Amino acid sequence: MSAIGGRDLAALGRSLHQPGALVAHTVYECPDCGEQFVGQRRCADCGVFCRALGLGGACPDCDAVILLRTLLLEEAPPT
């Protein structure tokens, strides 16, 4: 179980296990070119399957791909 900033990412992942919901909120990275995608398991340029990095999404301001664990670590108060 991974609790970051008081949040349980494993529980969040389990709640997203509806058809397509988990894939739609997962960040994938192409092993060949390193491009990251949200909800897309195959790299359109390289044609290879990507590896899952974790839950995440696109930044609403700049469309950059953001991993949820990275965002939570940046916002977590210092201990």
Buried (B, 14 or more C-beta within 10 A) or exposed (E): EEEBEEEEBEEBBEEBEEEEEBBEBBBBBBEEEEBBBBBBEEBEEBEEEBEEBBBBBBEEEEEEBBBBBBBBEEEEEEE
